[in-house]
Amino acid sequence: MKRAIQAVLIVAMVFVTTSASAQVGIKLGVVGTQSEVTKRSTYINQHGLGYATHYNIVSGSKEVSIEQIGLLAGINYDAALSGGLSIRLGINYLYLNGETGNERVEDHTLAFPLDLKYAFDLGNERSFYVLAGPRYNVSLAAQNFDLQLGLGAGIKLGILSLEAGYDIGLNQNRNQLALSLGYHF
């Protein structure tokens, strides 16, 4: 807990000292996920020959792959550090929808990315950038969380940006690919 408070204070100090070169942006996009989950089931097996019926309780589990596609909307805060280097904080809302077998799966997730970003200036208010960092995701539907490592790249043209990213699940087997269009104030 002490380390978490220290990390929040350090990030807050960075934002206070770099507020003159900070930029806020919003983004909208599409996202696709693939998850491997263990589905547990228990059922009663009935068998018998005429006069005698026996019941067995059978319990088991199997790996199920869930593929979902959905929408994302978010807000970013980029704080410039030095040269093309910056720290990006964000809050993203993801709506995901898919099917596994005959079961519909829907999820609402809040994602909190913390990225280290480096932009290469191309002149005329254009830049190419790469970013990487952790994502802390909270599923509102399943009431659980997961941690991912995100990698991405984008191009910024004036006040607009186009960004692609891939997030790798660290504590759950959930990977996702996102493509978004951003507007920067």
Protein Blocks (a to p, Z undefined) as FASTA:
>chain_A
ZZmmmmmmmmmmmmmmmmmmgccddddddddddddddddddddddddehjaccddddddd
dddddddddddddddddddfbhjbccddddddddddddehjaccdddddddddddddddd
ebjhiacdddddddddddfklopadddddddddddehjaccdddddddfkbccddddddd
dddZZ
